[in-house]
Amino acid sequence: MAGIVNESAIAAGSQRHAMMHATQTVDYAIVLKGEIWAVMDVGETKMKAGDVLIQCATMHAWSNRSTEPCRILFVLVDGRQAG
């Protein structure tokens, strides 16, 4: 099923962030308001309103390090190959 969190892919003790996860989808994340950090297996990126992140089955988490709420639009598309 598309969009299932794949927690089993996380090796014990290897998490960079407590909410690290992966999905079996192509994810489009569009920041509408505020700012947020996209935390990946390697590195992290501060995203602001208007920024877009596209990812596919990568380990990631989100971290709002500001005092303001962040509004993000997510579009998840089934990432499994047909057949």
N, C-alpha and C positions, 0 to 999 in steps of 0.2 A: 504494500500500500504506500502511496506517495506521502511524503511529509512526516514519516515516522522518525522520531528521535532515535538515533543509533548510539545509545550510551555504551553498548558493548565494545565499540571501536576505541574506547578510551582505556589505555593501559593504566593500571592502578598507580596512583601517585604522579601521573604525567600531565595532569591538567594545569593549564596556565591560569584558568579562571574557573570558579566553582560551577558555572553554568555552561561550560563547553559542551557542544553537541554538534551533530551532523544530521542532515536530512537527505533523503533520496530524491531530491528535487533540484531544479534550477531555480535559484532564489534571486529576486529583484528586490532590493531594499532602497526606498527613496525617502530621504529625510525631508519632511515637510516643515518642521519647526524645531528649533533648538539645536542641540549638538549631542553626539554620542560617539563612543569609541567602538570600532569594530576590532575585536580581539581575535587574532587568527593563531594557528599553530606556531607560526613564526611572524612576529611583529604585530603591530596594531596601528590603526589609522583613525585620526579624529575626523569625523564627518559632521558637516554643517548643513543647514537648510539648502536644498537644491542638489546635494551630492547623491550619487547613485552607486550602489555596490551590486555587482552580479557575481554569483558564486554557484558552484555545483558540487554538492557532496563534500564540502570541506569542513573541517573542525573549526568552530567559531563560537563566539559569545558576544554579548553586547554589554557595555558598561557606561552608564550615565554618570559622569564625574562632575557634573555641574549641579547647581542648586535649583535649576529650572527643569520642568518636564520636557521630554523630547517626543515628538510625534513622527512616526515612521509608517509609510505605506509598504506593505509586503505583498508581493505577487509570487506564489510558488507554483511551478509547473512540473508535472511528473518528469523525473529525470531518468527513468528506466528506459532502456532500449526496447522497442517492440520486437516481438518474436519469440 
